């Protein structure tokens, strides 16, 4: 999801600002490590990935003629 605005402030030039939100859901993994002695340890790892991005910039618009 996201949105943005662009504003032309001089002939041929504009400025912009954008906002983006990402949600890549949850992932789960089982990890089990065994030592050379035969003992082990296990874990269930769950992670959720989200991100908020704000971008800004300037654009130069080339003339078509």
PQR file of N, CA, C, O and H, with PARSE charges and radii, in Angstrom:
ATOM      1  N   UNK A   1       0.865  -1.165   0.000 -0.4000 1.5000
ATOM      2  CA  UNK A   1       0.000   0.000   0.000 -0.0000 2.0000
ATOM      3  C   UNK A   1       0.906   1.221   0.000  0.5500 1.7000
ATOM      4  O   UNK A   1       1.969   1.216   0.622 -0.5500 1.4000
ATOM      5  N   UNK A   2       0.489   2.245  -0.687 -0.4000 1.5000
ATOM      6  CA  UNK A   2       1.307   3.447  -0.685 -0.0000 2.0000
ATOM      7  C   UNK A   2       0.618   4.603  -1.371  0.5500 1.7000
ATOM      8  O   UNK A   2      -0.497   4.480  -1.879 -0.5500 1.4000
ATOM      9  H   UNK A   2      -0.374   2.249  -1.191  0.4000 1.0000
ATOM     10  N   UNK A   3       1.300   5.717  -1.375 -0.4000 1.5000
ATOM     11  CA  UNK A   3       0.781   6.905  -2.032 -0.0000 2.0000
ATOM     12  C   UNK A   3       1.855   7.965  -2.105  0.5500 1.7000
ATOM     13  O   UNK A   3       2.904   7.859  -1.468 -0.5500 1.4000
ATOM     14  H   UNK A   3       2.206   5.817  -0.963  0.4000 1.0000
ATOM     15  N   UNK A   4       1.579   8.989  -2.891 -0.4000 1.5000
ATOM     16  CA  UNK A   4       2.556  10.050  -3.009 -0.0000 2.0000
ATOM     17  C   UNK A   4       1.984  11.259  -3.710  0.5500 1.7000
ATOM     18  O   UNK A   4       0.868  11.231  -4.230 -0.5500 1.4000
ATOM     19  H   UNK A   4       0.727   9.075  -3.408  0.4000 1.0000
ATOM     20  N   UNK A   5       2.769  12.323  -3.716 -0.4000 1.5000
ATOM     21  CA  UNK A   5       2.398  13.561  -4.387 -0.0000 2.0000
ATOM     22  C   UNK A   5       3.606  14.072  -5.162  0.5500 1.7000
ATOM     23  O   UNK A   5       4.756  13.831  -4.796 -0.5500 1.4000
ATOM     24  H   UNK A   5       3.675  12.346  -3.294  0.4000 1.0000
ATOM     25  N   UNK A   6       3.309  14.787  -6.245 -0.4000 1.5000
ATOM     26  CA  UNK A   6       4.353  15.431  -7.040 -0.0000 2.0000
ATOM     27  C   UNK A   6       3.913  16.862  -7.325  0.5500 1.7000
ATOM     28  O   UNK A   6       2.748  17.106  -7.640 -0.5500 1.4000
ATOM     29  H   UNK A   6       2.375  14.983  -6.543  0.4000 1.0000
ATOM     30  N   UNK A   7       4.843  17.804  -7.217 -0.4000 1.5000
ATOM     31  CA  UNK A   7       4.541  19.219  -7.357 -0.0000 2.0000
ATOM     32  C   UNK A   7       5.511  19.834  -8.360  0.5500 1.7000
ATOM     33  O   UNK A   7       6.727  19.732  -8.199 -0.5500 1.4000
ATOM     34  H   UNK A   7       5.789  17.606  -6.962  0.4000 1.0000
ATOM     35  N   UNK A   8       4.970  20.473  -9.394 -0.4000 1.5000
ATOM     36  CA  UNK A   8       5.797  21.159 -10.381 -0.0000 2.0000
ATOM     37  C   UNK A   8       6.051  22.577  -9.879  0.5500 1.7000
ATOM     38  O   UNK A   8       5.128  23.389  -9.822 -0.5500 1.4000
ATOM     39  H   UNK A   8       3.983  20.556  -9.525  0.4000 1.0000
ATOM     40  N   UNK A   9       7.298  22.879  -9.516 -0.4000 1.5000
ATOM     41  CA  UNK A   9       7.590  24.177  -8.907 -0.0000 2.0000
ATOM     42  C   UNK A   9       8.300  25.146  -9.845  0.5500 1.7000
ATOM     43  O   UNK A   9       8.367  26.337  -9.540 -0.5500 1.4000
ATOM     44  H   UNK A   9       8.048  22.220  -9.563  0.4000 1.0000
ATOM     45  N   UNK A  10       8.833  24.683 -10.974 -0.4000 1.5000
ATOM     46  CA  UNK A  10       9.461  25.534 -11.986 -0.0000 2.0000
ATOM     47  C   UNK A  10       9.251  24.860 -13.331  0.5500 1.7000
ATOM     48  O   UNK A  10       8.988  23.658 -13.370 -0.5500 1.4000
ATOM     49  H   UNK A  10       8.779  23.716 -11.222  0.4000 1.0000
ATOM     50  N   UNK A  11       9.357  25.589 -14.433 -0.4000 1.5000
ATOM     51  CA  UNK A  11       9.241  24.935 -15.746 -0.0000 2.0000
ATOM     52  C   UNK A  11      10.289  23.837 -15.904  0.5500 1.7000
ATOM     53  O   UNK A  11      11.489  24.096 -15.808 -0.5500 1.4000
ATOM     54  H   UNK A  11       9.570  26.566 -14.401  0.4000 1.0000
ATOM     55  N   UNK A  12       9.838  22.633 -16.141 -0.4000 1.5000
ATOM     56  CA  UNK A  12      10.742  21.499 -16.319 -0.0000 2.0000
ATOM     57  C   UNK A  12      11.138  20.788 -15.035  0.5500 1.7000
ATOM     58  O   UNK A  12      11.765  19.732 -15.117 -0.5500 1.4000
ATOM     59  H   UNK A  12       8.863  22.422 -16.219  0.4000 1.0000
ATOM     60  N   UNK A  13      10.812  21.299 -13.859 -0.4000 1.5000
ATOM     61  CA  UNK A  13      11.233  20.704 -12.588 -0.0000 2.0000
ATOM     62  C   UNK A  13      10.033  20.379 -11.697  0.5500 1.7000
ATOM     63  O   UNK A  13       9.046  21.114 -11.664 -0.5500 1.4000
ATOM     64  H   UNK A  13      10.302  22.156 -13.792  0.4000 1.0000
ATOM     65  N   UNK A  14      10.141  19.270 -10.982 -0.4000 1.5000
ATOM     66  CA  UNK A  14       9.117  18.913  -9.990 -0.0000 2.0000
ATOM     67  C   UNK A  14       9.789  18.216  -8.814  0.5500 1.7000
ATOM     68  O   UNK A  14      10.905  17.710  -8.926 -0.5500 1.4000
ATOM     69  H   UNK A  14      10.942  18.672 -11.009  0.4000 1.0000
ATOM     70  N   UNK A  15       9.087  18.201  -7.690 -0.4000 1.5000
ATOM     71  CA  UNK A  15       9.551  17.508  -6.479 -0.0000 2.0000
ATOM     72  C   UNK A  15       8.484  16.483  -6.109  0.5500 1.7000
ATOM     73  O   UNK A  15       7.300  16.681  -6.382 -0.5500 1.4000
ATOM     74  H   UNK A  15       8.180  18.612  -7.599  0.4000 1.0000
ATOM     75  N   UNK A  16       8.914  15.378  -5.483 -0.4000 1.5000
ATOM     76  CA  UNK A  16       7.951  14.337  -5.110 -0.0000 2.0000
ATOM     77  C   UNK A  16       8.289  13.758  -3.747  0.5500 1.7000
ATOM     78  O   UNK A  16       9.429  13.814  -3.287 -0.5500 1.4000
ATOM     79  H   UNK A  16       9.876  15.217  -5.261  0.4000 1.0000
ATOM     80  N   UNK A  17       7.258  13.195  -3.109 -0.4000 1.5000
ATOM     81  CA  UNK A  17       7.422  12.450  -1.866 -0.0000 2.0000
ATOM     82  C   UNK A  17       6.452  11.270  -1.923  0.5500 1.7000
ATOM     83  O   UNK A  17       5.302  11.421  -2.336 -0.5500 1.4000
ATOM     84  H   UNK A  17       6.332  13.149  -3.482  0.4000 1.0000
ATOM     85  N   UNK A  18       6.930  10.089  -1.503 -0.4000 1.5000
ATOM     86  CA  UNK A  18       6.142   8.857  -1.559 -0.0000 2.0000
ATOM     87  C   UNK A  18       6.233   8.122  -0.227  0.5500 1.7000
ATOM     88  O   UNK A  18       7.228   8.232   0.489 -0.5500 1.4000
ATOM     89  H   UNK A  18       7.864   9.966  -1.168  0.4000 1.0000
ATOM     90  N   UNK A  19       5.183   7.371   0.096 -0.4000 1.5000
ATOM     91  CA  UNK A  19       5.169   6.502   1.276 -0.0000 2.0000
ATOM     92  C   UNK A  19       4.730   5.111   0.836  0.5500 1.7000
ATOM     93  O   UNK A  19       3.748   4.972   0.106 -0.5500 1.4000
ATOM     94  H   UNK A  19       4.374   7.282  -0.486  0.4000 1.0000
ATOM     95  N   UNK A  20       5.448   4.084   1.274 -0.4000 1.5000
ATOM     96  CA  UNK A  20       5.118   2.694   0.964 -0.0000 2.0000
ATOM     97  C   UNK A  20       5.101   1.877   2.248  0.5500 1.7000
ATOM     98  O   UNK A  20       5.965   2.047   3.108 -0.5500 1.4000
ATOM     99  H   UNK A  20       6.245   4.197   1.866  0.4000 1.0000
ATOM    100  N   UNK A  21       4.113   0.985   2.377 -0.4000 1.5000
ATOM    101  CA  UNK A  21       4.045   0.055   3.503 -0.0000 2.0000
ATOM    102  C   UNK A  21       4.024  -1.361   2.939  0.5500 1.7000
ATOM    103  O   UNK A  21       3.225  -1.669   2.055 -0.5500 1.4000
ATOM    104  H   UNK A  21       3.411   0.847   1.678  0.4000 1.0000
ATOM    105  N   UNK A  22       4.915  -2.234   3.459 -0.4000 1.5000
ATOM    106  CA  UNK A  22       4.983  -3.627   3.026 -0.0000 2.0000
ATOM    107  C   UNK A  22       4.755  -4.540   4.217  0.5500 1.7000
ATOM    108  O   UNK A  22       5.258  -4.280   5.310 -0.5500 1.4000
ATOM    109  H   UNK A  22       5.564  -1.984   4.177  0.4000 1.0000
ATOM    110  N   UNK A  23       3.997  -5.608   4.008 -0.4000 1.5000
ATOM    111  CA  UNK A  23       3.772  -6.645   5.016 -0.0000 2.0000
ATOM    112  C   UNK A  23       3.909  -7.982   4.304  0.5500 1.7000
ATOM    113  O   UNK A  23       3.054  -8.348   3.497 -0.5500 1.4000
ATOM    114  H   UNK A  23       3.589  -5.819   3.120  0.4000 1.0000
ATOM    115  N   UNK A  24       4.989  -8.720   4.600 -0.4000 1.5000
ATOM    116  CA  UNK A  24       5.284  -9.973   3.907 -0.0000 2.0000
ATOM    117  C   UNK A  24       4.863 -11.179   4.745  0.5500 1.7000
ATOM    118  O   UNK A  24       5.365 -12.285   4.546 -0.5500 1.4000
ATOM    119  H   UNK A  24       5.683  -8.423   5.255  0.4000 1.0000
ATOM    120  N   UNK A  25       3.950 -10.964   5.673 -0.4000 1.5000
ATOM    121  CA  UNK A  25       3.377 -12.051   6.476 -0.0000 2.0000
ATOM    122  C   UNK A  25       4.415 -12.702   7.393  0.5500 1.7000
ATOM    123  O   UNK A  25       5.540 -12.219   7.524 -0.5500 1.4000
ATOM    124  H   UNK A  25       3.543 -10.065   5.836  0.4000 1.0000
ATOM    125  N   UNK A  26       4.008 -13.812   8.024 -0.4000 1.5000
ATOM    126  CA  UNK A  26       4.868 -14.541   8.964 -0.0000 2.0000
ATOM    127  C   UNK A  26       5.428 -15.801   8.312  0.5500 1.7000
ATOM    128  O   UNK A  26       4.788 -16.419   7.462 -0.5500 1.4000
ATOM    129  H   UNK A  26       3.095 -14.204   7.917  0.4000 1.0000
ATOM    130  N   UNK A  27       6.632 -16.165   8.729 -0.4000 1.5000
ATOM    131  CA  UNK A  27       7.237 -17.427   8.310 -0.0000 2.0000
ATOM    132  C   UNK A  27       7.703 -18.167   9.559  0.5500 1.7000
ATOM    133  O   UNK A  27       8.123 -17.550  10.538 -0.5500 1.4000
ATOM    134  H   UNK A  27       7.153 -15.664   9.419  0.4000 1.0000
ATOM    135  N   UNK A  28       7.624 -19.509   9.515 -0.4000 1.5000
ATOM    136  CA  UNK A  28       8.076 -20.347  10.629 -0.0000 2.0000
ATOM    137  C   UNK A  28       9.074 -21.377  10.118  0.5500 1.7000
ATOM    138  O   UNK A  28       8.924 -21.915   9.021 -0.5500 1.4000
ATOM    139  H   UNK A  28       7.283 -20.011   8.720  0.4000 1.0000
ATOM    140  N   UNK A  29      10.099 -21.646  10.931 -0.4000 1.5000
ATOM    141  CA  UNK A  29      11.118 -22.639  10.606 -0.0000 2.0000
ATOM    142  C   UNK A  29      11.463 -23.423  11.865  0.5500 1.7000
ATOM    143  O   UNK A  29      11.529 -22.863  12.959 -0.5500 1.4000
ATOM    144  H   UNK A  29      10.221 -21.209  11.822  0.4000 1.0000
ATOM    145  N   UNK A  30      11.681 -24.713  11.701 -0.4000 1.5000
ATOM    146  CA  UNK A  30      12.170 -25.555  12.788 -0.0000 2.0000
ATOM    147  C   UNK A  30      13.655 -25.800  12.587  0.5500 1.7000
ATOM    148  O   UNK A  30      14.088 -26.179  11.498 -0.5500 1.4000
ATOM    149  H   UNK A  30      11.628 -25.168  10.812  0.4000 1.0000
ATOM    150  N   UNK A  31      14.436 -25.581  13.641 -0.4000 1.5000
ATOM    151  CA  UNK A  31      15.890 -25.755  13.581 -0.0000 2.0000
ATOM    152  C   UNK A  31      16.279 -26.767  14.643  0.5500 1.7000
ATOM    153  O   UNK A  31      15.851 -26.661  15.792 -0.5500 1.4000
ATOM    154  H   UNK A  31      14.084 -25.273  14.525  0.4000 1.0000
ATOM    155  N   UNK A  32      17.099 -27.763  14.258 -0.4000 1.5000
ATOM    156  CA  UNK A  32      17.598 -28.746  15.218 -0.0000 2.0000
ATOM    157  C   UNK A  32      19.081 -28.954  14.966  0.5500 1.7000
ATOM    158  O   UNK A  32      19.486 -29.312  13.860 -0.5500 1.4000
ATOM    159  H   UNK A  32      17.446 -27.849  13.324  0.4000 1.0000
ATOM    160  N   UNK A  33      19.888 -28.730  15.991 -0.4000 1.5000
ATOM    161  CA  UNK A  33      21.341 -28.878  15.903 -0.0000 2.0000
ATOM    162  C   UNK A  33      21.776 -30.041  16.777  0.5500 1.7000
ATOM    163  O   UNK A  33      21.314 -30.186  17.908 -0.5500 1.4000
ATOM    164  H   UNK A  33      19.559 -28.439  16.890  0.4000 1.0000
ATOM    165  N   UNK A  34      22.671 -30.873  16.245 -0.4000 1.5000
ATOM    166  CA  UNK A  34      23.191 -32.017  16.984 -0.0000 2.0000
ATOM    167  C   UNK A  34      24.698 -31.859  17.171  0.5500 1.7000
ATOM    168  O   UNK A  34      25.410 -31.516  16.227 -0.5500 1.4000
ATOM    169  H   UNK A  34      23.046 -30.756  15.326  0.4000 1.0000
ATOM    170  N   UNK A  35      25.181 -32.107  18.384 -0.4000 1.5000
ATOM    171  CA  UNK A  35      26.613 -32.014  18.659 -0.0000 2.0000
ATOM    172  C   UNK A  35      27.276 -33.355  18.330  0.5500 1.7000
ATOM    173  O   UNK A  35      26.581 -34.358  18.171 -0.5500 1.4000
ATOM    174  H   UNK A  35      24.602 -32.385  19.151  0.4000 1.0000
ATOM    175  N   UNK A  36      28.598 -33.386  18.227 -0.4000 1.5000
ATOM    176  CA  UNK A  36      29.295 -34.653  17.990 -0.0000 2.0000
ATOM    177  C   UNK A  36      29.061 -35.680  19.105  0.5500 1.7000
ATOM    178  O   UNK A  36      29.194 -36.880  18.865 -0.5500 1.4000
ATOM    179  H   UNK A  36      29.162 -32.571  18.357  0.4000 1.0000
ATOM    180  N   UNK A  37      28.718 -35.237  20.305 -0.4000 1.5000
ATOM    181  CA  UNK A  37      28.458 -36.155  21.412 -0.0000 2.0000
ATOM    182  C   UNK A  37      27.064 -36.770  21.323  0.5500 1.7000
ATOM    183  O   UNK A  37      26.730 -37.655  22.111 -0.5500 1.4000
ATOM    184  H   UNK A  37      28.609 -34.263  20.500  0.4000 1.0000
ATOM    185  N   UNK A  38      26.253 -36.317  20.382 -0.4000 1.5000
ATOM    186  CA  UNK A  38      24.924 -36.879  20.208 -0.0000 2.0000
ATOM    187  C   UNK A  38      23.811 -36.120  20.888  0.5500 1.7000
ATOM    188  O   UNK A  38      22.642 -36.484  20.761 -0.5500 1.4000
ATOM    189  H   UNK A  38      26.524 -35.598  19.742  0.4000 1.0000
ATOM    190  N   UNK A  39      24.157 -35.062  21.611 -0.4000 1.5000
ATOM    191  CA  UNK A  39      23.105 -34.255  22.225 -0.0000 2.0000
ATOM    192  C   UNK A  39      22.642 -33.207  21.218  0.5500 1.7000
ATOM    193  O   UNK A  39      23.389 -32.823  20.318 -0.5500 1.4000
ATOM    194  H   UNK A  39      25.107 -34.766  21.714  0.4000 1.0000
ATOM    195  N   UNK A  40      21.423 -32.758  21.378 -0.4000 1.5000
ATOM    196  CA  UNK A  40      20.898 -31.788  20.423 -0.0000 2.0000
ATOM    197  C   UNK A  40      20.052 -30.729  21.081  0.5500 1.7000
ATOM    198  O   UNK A  40      19.662 -30.838  22.244 -0.5500 1.4000
ATOM    199  H   UNK A  40      20.816 -33.070  22.110  0.4000 1.0000
ATOM    200  N   UNK A  41      19.788 -29.728  20.324 -0.4000 1.5000
ATOM    201  CA  UNK A  41      18.932 -28.644  20.777 -0.0000 2.0000
ATOM    202  C   UNK A  41      18.073 -28.220  19.588  0.5500 1.7000
ATOM    203  O   UNK A  41      18.550 -28.179  18.453 -0.5500 1.4000
ATOM    204  H   UNK A  41      20.105 -29.639  19.380  0.4000 1.0000
ATOM    205  N   UNK A  42      16.829 -27.911  19.849 -0.4000 1.5000
ATOM    206  CA  UNK A  42      15.918 -27.518  18.777 -0.0000 2.0000
ATOM    207  C   UNK A  42      15.203 -26.223  19.106  0.5500 1.7000
ATOM    208  O   UNK A  42      15.102 -25.815  20.263 -0.5500 1.4000
ATOM    209  H   UNK A  42      16.442 -27.944  20.771  0.4000 1.0000
ATOM    210  N   UNK A  43      14.717 -25.599  18.064 -0.4000 1.5000
ATOM    211  CA  UNK A  43      13.982 -24.348  18.250 -0.0000 2.0000
ATOM    212  C   UNK A  43      13.006 -24.160  17.097  0.5500 1.7000
ATOM    213  O   UNK A  43      13.267 -24.576  15.968 -0.5500 1.4000
ATOM    214  H   UNK A  43      14.799 -25.931  17.125  0.4000 1.0000
ATOM    215  N   UNK A  44      11.894 -23.535  17.397 -0.4000 1.5000
ATOM    216  CA  UNK A  44      10.933 -23.136  16.379 -0.0000 2.0000
ATOM    217  C   UNK A  44      11.034 -21.624  16.246  0.5500 1.7000
ATOM    218  O   UNK A  44      10.738 -20.891  17.191 -0.5500 1.4000
ATOM    219  H   UNK A  44      11.682 -23.197  18.314  0.4000 1.0000
ATOM    220  N   UNK A  45      11.451 -21.159  15.078 -0.4000 1.5000
ATOM    221  CA  UNK A  45      11.668 -19.740  14.852 -0.0000 2.0000
ATOM    222  C   UNK A  45      10.538 -19.176  14.004  0.5500 1.7000
ATOM    223  O   UNK A  45      10.218 -19.727  12.951 -0.5500 1.4000
ATOM    224  H   UNK A  45      11.692 -21.754  14.311  0.4000 1.0000
ATOM    225  N   UNK A  46       9.938 -18.091  14.451 -0.4000 1.5000
ATOM    226  CA  UNK A  46       8.888 -17.416  13.700 -0.0000 2.0000
ATOM    227  C   UNK A  46       9.286 -15.956  13.543  0.5500 1.7000
ATOM    228  O   UNK A  46       9.727 -15.315  14.497 -0.5500 1.4000
ATOM    229  H   UNK A  46      10.198 -17.644  15.307  0.4000 1.0000
ATOM    230  N   UNK A  47       9.126 -15.438  12.333 -0.4000 1.5000
ATOM    231  CA  UNK A  47       9.449 -14.038  12.090 -0.0000 2.0000
ATOM    232  C   UNK A  47       8.380 -13.416  11.204  0.5500 1.7000
ATOM    233  O   UNK A  47       7.736 -14.097  10.406 -0.5500 1.4000
ATOM    234  H   UNK A  47       8.768 -15.959  11.558  0.4000 1.0000
ATOM    235  N   UNK A  48       8.206 -12.117  11.358 -0.4000 1.5000
ATOM    236  CA  UNK A  48       7.262 -11.356  10.538 -0.0000 2.0000
ATOM    237  C   UNK A  48       8.026 -10.177   9.946  0.5500 1.7000
ATOM    238  O   UNK A  48       8.733  -9.464  10.658 -0.5500 1.4000
ATOM    239  H   UNK A  48       8.730 -11.563  12.006  0.4000 1.0000
ATOM    240  N   UNK A  49       7.879  -9.980   8.654 -0.4000 1.5000
ATOM    241  CA  UNK A  49       8.611  -8.930   7.962 -0.0000 2.0000
ATOM    242  C   UNK A  49       7.640  -7.829   7.536  0.5500 1.7000
ATOM    243  O   UNK A  49       6.713  -8.072   6.764 -0.5500 1.4000
ATOM    244  H   UNK A  49       7.304 -10.559   8.075  0.4000 1.0000
ATOM    245  N   UNK A  50       7.863  -6.616   8.047 -0.4000 1.5000
ATOM    246  CA  UNK A  50       7.121  -5.430   7.621 -0.0000 2.0000
ATOM    247  C   UNK A  50       8.122  -4.308   7.396  0.5500 1.7000
ATOM    248  O   UNK A  50       9.220  -4.321   7.952 -0.5500 1.4000
ATOM    249  H   UNK A  50       8.616  -6.419   8.674  0.4000 1.0000
ATOM    250  N   UNK A  51       7.735  -3.339   6.577 -0.4000 1.5000
ATOM    251  CA  UNK A  51       8.636  -2.228   6.318 -0.0000 2.0000
ATOM    252  C   UNK A  51       7.836  -0.977   5.972  0.5500 1.7000
ATOM    253  O   UNK A  51       6.780  -1.063   5.347 -0.5500 1.4000
ATOM    254  H   UNK A  51       6.843  -3.328   6.125  0.4000 1.0000
ATOM    255  N   UNK A  52       8.335   0.167   6.374 -0.4000 1.5000
ATOM    256  CA  UNK A  52       7.790   1.479   6.028 -0.0000 2.0000
ATOM    257  C   UNK A  52       8.880   2.237   5.285  0.5500 1.7000
ATOM    258  O   UNK A  52       9.996   2.377   5.784 -0.5500 1.4000
ATOM    259  H   UNK A  52       9.194   0.237   6.882  0.4000 1.0000
ATOM    260  N   UNK A  53       8.556   2.722   4.096 -0.4000 1.5000
ATOM    261  CA  UNK A  53       9.547   3.400   3.262 -0.0000 2.0000
ATOM    262  C   UNK A  53       9.013   4.784   2.896  0.5500 1.7000
ATOM    263  O   UNK A  53       7.876   4.915   2.443 -0.5500 1.4000
ATOM    264  H   UNK A  53       7.649   2.607   3.691  0.4000 1.0000
ATOM    265  N   UNK A  54       9.834   5.811   3.093 -0.4000 1.5000
ATOM    266  CA  UNK A  54       9.517   7.162   2.657 -0.0000 2.0000
ATOM    267  C   UNK A  54      10.612   7.588   1.685  0.5500 1.7000
ATOM    268  O   UNK A  54      11.800   7.550   2.006 -0.5500 1.4000
ATOM    269  H   UNK A  54      10.758   5.704   3.461  0.4000 1.0000
ATOM    270  N   UNK A  55      10.184   7.997   0.483 -0.4000 1.5000
ATOM    271  CA  UNK A  55      11.142   8.424  -0.538 -0.0000 2.0000
ATOM    272  C   UNK A  55      10.792   9.822  -1.014  0.5500 1.7000
ATOM    273  O   UNK A  55       9.621  10.196  -1.088 -0.5500 1.4000
ATOM    274  H   UNK A  55       9.219   8.027   0.222  0.4000 1.0000
ATOM    275  N   UNK A  56      11.808  10.574  -1.330 -0.4000 1.5000
ATOM    276  CA  UNK A  56      11.620  11.905  -1.893 -0.0000 2.0000
ATOM    277  C   UNK A  56      12.589  12.102  -3.040  0.5500 1.7000
ATOM    278  O   UNK A  56      13.614  11.426  -3.123 -0.5500 1.4000
ATOM    279  H   UNK A  56      12.759  10.271  -1.270  0.4000 1.0000
ATOM    280  N   UNK A  57      12.263  13.023  -3.917 -0.4000 1.5000
ATOM    281  CA  UNK A  57      13.179  13.260  -5.016 -0.0000 2.0000
ATOM    282  C   UNK A  57      12.784  14.457  -5.856  0.5500 1.7000
ATOM    283  O   UNK A  57      11.730  15.063  -5.663 -0.5500 1.4000
ATOM    284  H   UNK A  57      11.431  13.572  -3.850  0.4000 1.0000
ATOM    285  N   UNK A  58      13.659  14.780  -6.792 -0.4000 1.5000
ATOM    286  CA  UNK A  58      13.442  15.842  -7.759 -0.0000 2.0000
ATOM    287  C   UNK A  58      13.460  15.222  -9.146  0.5500 1.7000
ATOM    288  O   UNK A  58      14.227  14.295  -9.405 -0.5500 1.4000
ATOM    289  H   UNK A  58      14.515  14.288  -6.949  0.4000 1.0000
ATOM    290  N   UNK A  59      12.620  15.729 -10.037 -0.4000 1.5000
ATOM    291  CA  UNK A  59      12.551  15.245 -11.414 -0.0000 2.0000
ATOM    292  C   UNK A  59      12.773  16.405 -12.373  0.5500 1.7000
ATOM    293  O   UNK A  59      12.300  17.518 -12.145 -0.5500 1.4000
ATOM    294  H   UNK A  59      11.996  16.483  -9.827  0.4000 1.0000
ATOM    295  N   UNK A  60      13.503  16.125 -13.455 -0.4000 1.5000
ATOM    296  CA  UNK A  60      13.611  17.073 -14.543 -0.0000 2.0000
ATOM    297  C   UNK A  60      12.845  16.491 -15.724  0.5500 1.7000
ATOM    298  O   UNK A  60      13.092  15.353 -16.122 -0.5500 1.4000
ATOM    299  H   UNK A  60      13.887  15.220 -13.640  0.4000 1.0000
ATOM    300  N   UNK A  61      11.929  17.253 -16.279 -0.4000 1.5000
ATOM    301  CA  UNK A  61      11.082  16.814 -17.378 -0.0000 2.0000
ATOM    302  C   UNK A  61      11.646  17.366 -18.691  0.5500 1.7000
ATOM    303  O   UNK A  61      11.634  18.576 -18.920 -0.5500 1.4000
ATOM    304  H   UNK A  61      11.728  18.178 -15.955  0.4000 1.0000
ATOM    305  N   UNK A  62      12.139  16.470 -19.547 -0.4000 1.5000
ATOM    306  CA  UNK A  62      12.675  16.869 -20.843 -0.0000 2.0000
ATOM    307  C   UNK A  62      11.533  17.227 -21.771  0.5500 1.7000
ATOM    308  O   UNK A  62      10.478  16.594 -21.736 -0.5500 1.4000
ATOM    309  H   UNK A  62      12.149  15.487 -19.361  0.4000 1.0000
ATOM    310  N   UNK A  63      11.734  18.229 -22.593 -0.4000 1.5000
ATOM    311  CA  UNK A  63      10.713  18.650 -23.537 -0.0000 2.0000
ATOM    312  C   UNK A  63      10.612  17.643 -24.679  0.5500 1.7000
ATOM    313  O   UNK A  63      11.629  17.119 -25.133 -0.5500 1.4000
ATOM    314  H   UNK A  63      12.591  18.743 -22.622  0.4000 1.0000
ATOM    315  N   UNK A  64       9.390  17.368 -25.147 -0.4000 1.5000
ATOM    316  CA  UNK A  64       9.176  16.417 -26.218 -0.0000 2.0000
ATOM    317  C   UNK A  64       9.440  17.044 -27.584  0.5500 1.7000
ATOM    318  O   UNK A  64       9.470  16.315 -28.575 -0.5500 1.4000
ATOM    319  H   UNK A  64       8.564  17.793 -24.778  0.4000 1.0000
ATOM    320  N   UNK A  65       9.631  18.345 -27.684 -0.4000 1.5000
ATOM    321  CA  UNK A  65       9.874  19.014 -28.967 -0.0000 2.0000
ATOM    322  C   UNK A  65      11.036  19.958 -28.901  0.5500 1.7000
ATOM    323  O   UNK A  65      11.370  20.599 -29.898 -0.5500 1.4000
ATOM    324  H   UNK A  65       9.607  18.937 -26.879  0.4000 1.0000
TER
END
